[in-house]
């Protein structure tokens, strides 16, 4: 299994959003939901239009079976507003063109992310990268590992830091600066 990484480069993250918004609004919304809710792709693909009509949505996580209340921040609500305007409440938010009312597949979601990541020069990106990217930037902003640990349902803070790529950042920095000070 390949290890996927969060998107650490803010400019590339914004470029991904710009590309998707210009090329495919559905794919843009999928990425926005992932970036602003920290949901797994399996949960994102199950969201229906009626689920996002308030300031929050209630879901039952597919993987854990746990009920969760997910707050929808203003940036996400703004992106969703026009997108859902002409959609029926029972429609899947990330709807496939195949069938009458089916969500896209995990494989299709992966393909969307892989293709746009390649376009902006990123690798090690997968569907879990959206969730990890949320965690990475939330940690950079707040340093609140305890809240992220709870959100991701991790047992230990170290697990959360490893999951969101912060631990790897420290290792990378150490290797980058190795022997710098010793050389004088």
HELIX and SHEET records of a PDB file:
HELIX    1   1 UNK A   10  UNK A   23  1                                  14    
HELIX    2   2 UNK A   25  UNK A   37  1                                  13    
HELIX    3   3 UNK A   41  UNK A   44  1                                   4    
HELIX    4   4 UNK A   49  UNK A   52  5                                   4    
HELIX    5   5 UNK A   74  UNK A   84  1                                  11    
HELIX    6   6 UNK A  106  UNK A  120  1                                  15    
HELIX    7   7 UNK A  128  UNK A  142  1                                  15    
HELIX    8   8 UNK A  145  UNK A  152  1                                   8    
HELIX    9   9 UNK A  157  UNK A  163  1                                   7    
HELIX   10  10 UNK A  166  UNK A  176  1                                  11    
SHEET    1   A 2 UNK A  56  UNK A  60  0                                        
SHEET    2   A 2 UNK A  67  UNK A  71 -1                                        
END                                                                             
